[in-house]
Amino acid sequence: MNTSAEPEHTRSDAIASGPPIRQLFRNVIADRLPGPRPPQAAMLFDSETDPYGDDRSFLGDFFNEILHQDTCRPDTADGLALVAALAADDRIPARHRFQAAGLLFSAATVAERHLAEAWPATPPHADPDSDTRARGAVQAHVPGLLSRWLAECPAVRLALAGLAAVFPTDRTLPALTPRLKTFLRRHPQGTDIGDYARFVLVPAAQDDGQTLAATEKLTDAYWTGTAREAPTQARALHLLGQMLTKVGTALTAPRAKQ
């Protein structure tokens, strides 16, 4: 028996309100995470949550609730389960799957990117424990996301390539090189996509000298530079994040050519 002062149909109507993307996210998460959910899921299921006026305002607040202003909090690692579920579901539009995969990249590289930006100072608002937990949470989801490569669109494939480069193993470069062959053939050096597709293979090779040289070569007026004394891997991931954002904007734009 429902003992709540609020009728059940009223709560259901409230949950169903809001922009279409909120409803779609809620349906996907309900299917993929039927058990206990992280606290950020309240933005999808809580009838008291502001229903928002449009998709864009909801998306901004939802993803910011998980990775708050590009910083990790104690509950960020748990919230990334929501992001990974959205990134892996074909019901989610490709541009939002890319956005989810990009957020996973950002969460996994917070410590390195902020270190490169702040060097030699300590990054402001750093939370090493939360950063480490977030990185581990992303790493746990990467194999499942990479298994979707053949079914994914070009934009999401590039985001997945970036995730693979964050966690390189001896198998990463041999596996990633043929997967990026189409991008390398269609997009020459000097183009945003071509440069990204080539650069993402560099950290995958796990050669610090090669990574440093490529980072120096690609860092110019179009990218925010980092101190040369900063750790090479941190500088590379900082650059890779900027490049991923730019190619994603182009590839997910309406009527973009793939």
Buried (B, 14 or more C-beta within 10 A) or exposed (E): EEEEEEEEEEBEEBBEBBBEBBBBBBEBBEEBBEEEBBEBBEBBEEBEBEBBEEBEEBBEBBBEBBBBEBBBBEBBBBBBBBBBBBBBBEEBBBBBBBBBBBBBBBBBBBBBBBBBBBBEEEBEEBBEEBBBBBBEBBBEBBEEBBEBBEEBBBBBBBBBBBBBBBBBEEEBBEEBEEBBEEBBEBBEEEBBBBBBBBBBBBBBBBBEEBBBEBBBEBBEEEBEBBBEEBBBBBBBBBBBBBBBEBBBBEBBEEEEEE
